[in-house]
Amino acid sequence: MICSARELFSRHGYQGTTFKQVAHRSGVTRSAVNYHFPTKRALYQTVMEASCAAVVAPAVREAVKERTLAQQVSVFIDVAARAAAQDRLAAAFLCTSAAECATWPDLRDPEHDPLATVRAFLTRAVRAAEQRGELGGTDLGPLVELLVAMLCGIWFYVGFLGTEHGRAITSTIRQLLTGRLPTLTEVPTVSAGVAGATRTGASSTTTAATSVLVRVDGDTWIGQ
């Protein structure tokens, strides 16, 4: 029943899911659903608790064993991504529930709120990293939210788009956090402006300001 409800909530949202649909998908009567869950909100929060236990809780347990922020975040993302890959419905529900709870705060279960759990873990991890001297002159609030957004993006990717590149994404994020991600190569700087003159033969003649002055790595020429 929980799995059926999670799938329906992920596809149709809280407002678009009914007890009748849950009963039909689960192969039970509607009265049976009502017996276990007196309200749809109670069912929704039970699904949220189960999804948090399946994906978020294991990731937190493993991540807190690491000693650096990069290691903690990498392990958290890796464990959460693997758990989500094994249960894509949980990953999908984590994404949709985050959006719905932002719209309807009453749906949120304070004790089993996946997003709040993730934010609390990352806040502790970032503050501990600052105390260890890993972060210098960094505004912690935006950093935490960046990491939260990164994890939500991975949940969305795994839950809705697939898992083909899941491990590669985790590896790249670890490189990014440890400063080992290859840097971009600078391209030649190109600037354009309006020129008032152009060269014709050996002499210069003034023309209307319609020519374009282009500069590439210090070399300048004028084109019409």
N, C-alpha and C positions, 0 to 999 in steps of 0.2 A: 504493500500500500504506500509506503514511504517513497519507494523508487518511482512508482507510477505518479504520485503527486509531484515529485521533484521534476520529472520530465514535463508534466503539464504546466507547472509554474514557470519552468524555463522557457517553454514555447509560447505560452499565452499570457504570462504574467499573473499577478495575484488577482486582479480584477477580472481577467478573462477565464479563470479556472473555476469550475463549479464542483460541488460534491458529487453531482451526477456523473460528471466526466471521470472523476477519480474512482468512483465505484465501478463504472464500466471498464476502465482501463485495468483495474485491479481484479476484476472478476468477482466482485462481492456486491451486496446490496447497499443502497444508500444508507439505510438504517444502521448497517454495520460500520460504515464510516463515521456516522454521527455518534455511535456508541463509544468509539475510541477518541474521537475529536469533536467536542461539542460545538466548536466554532472553526471557521476556515482559518482564522488568525492562529489558533492553536496548532492546526495542522501545518501551517506555513512555518511557524517557529520551530516545530519539531523537525521539519525538513532542513531548516537552517542549522539547527544543532547537529544533525547528522552529517551535513556537508562540512561543517567546521571541524567535526571530529575526524572526518575522513581525510581532509586535505591540510587544514591549518595547524591543528594540534600536533601531528607528527613532525611537521616542519619546525615548529617552535622547539620541541623536545630535542631534536638533533642539532639545531642551530646554536642553542645556548651552550653547547659543549665546546664550541670553538673559541679561540682566543682573540681574534682580530675582527674588526668590522667587516672587512672584505670576505673573510672566511665564513662569518656568521650569515651574511646576506647571501653568499653563493650557495651555502648548504641549504639555507631556508628555501631559496628559489628552486634548487635542484630537487629537494625532497617534495616540495609542494607541486612542482611541475610533474614529477613522476607519479605522484598520487592522483593528480588531476588527469594524467594520461590514462591511468587505469580506470578511472571513473569520470568520463567526460561529462556526464550529466551533472556531477557535483561541481565541476569547473564552470559549466554553463550557468548553473543556478547561482554560484557565487557572484558571477557578473551581473546577472539580472536582479538578484536580491539587493546588491549594493546600490543599484540605480533606484529600485523601488523604495528601499528604506530611506533614501535621501528625499524622495517625493512624499512618502507617507511614513514619518518617523514612528508612528504607533506600531508598525509592523516589526520594528527592531526588537530583538531580545537582548537586553543588556548583558546577560551572562554568556550568551553564545553568539555574539555579533562578530562575524568573520573579519570585517573591515576594522572594527575597533580592536580586535585581538591582534591583528597584523600591525596596526598603528602603535599599539602599546609596546609590542615586542621591538619594533624598529626604533621607537623613541628611547627605550632603555639601552638598546645596542649602540645607538649614536651617541648618547650621553656618556656611556662607558668608554667609547672610543675617544671622545674628547678628553676625558680624564686621563687616559693612557697617553695622550699626546699624539694620537693618530690624525686628529683633525685640527688644523690651525687656522683661526680666523674664519671659520665656516659658520654660516647662519644655519642652525640646526633644524629649525622648523621647515624651511623649504626643502632641505635635504631629505628629511623624513617623508614628506609628501611626494617627492620625486621617486623614492624607493617604493612607496605604496602604489603610486601610479604605474611603476614598472611591473610590479607583481600583478596588478589588475590586468595589465596588458597581456601578460603571459597567460593568465586564466582565460581571458577572452580568446586568445590564439588557440590554446589547447581545446577549450570547450566548443568553439564554433568553427575553427578553420582546420584543425587537425594537429597531428603530433609529429609529422615527418622531420621537422627541424628542431624539435624541442631541446635535445641535448646540445646541439650546436649553439642555440641561443643562450643556454645557460653558460656554456664555456666562454662565449663572447662577452657576456655580462661580467664574468669573473675577471677577464682580461681588462675590461673597462674599469672595474673597481680597483684593480691593482696597478693601473697605469701601464699595462703591457699591450694595450690595443694599438695597432699601427696607426701612425698619424697621417693625416691627409697631406699630400704634396701640394705646395703652392703653385697656382697657375699664373701665367703672366698677367700683370695688371693692365687692364685696358681702360682708358678714359677717353671720352669723346666730348668735343666742344664745338662751338661755332667759330669759324675762322673768317676774317674779313678780307683775306687776300689769298691769292694762289700764284704759284710760279708758272710762268709760260716761257719756255726757252731759257735764255740767259738773263732775262729781266723779270721783275715782278710787276704785276699790274693789279690794281685794286678792283675788286668785284663786289657785288652785293653779298651780304652776309649769309650766304647759302652753303658754303663749303663746310665740310666736317673735318675737324682736326682730331687725328687719332694718334695716341701715344701707346706704344707697346715696349715695355722694358727699356725706356729711355730713347728709343728711336721714334722720331716724329715725322709724319707725312700728312699731306692734305689731299683729301679726295672730294670730288664733287658729289 
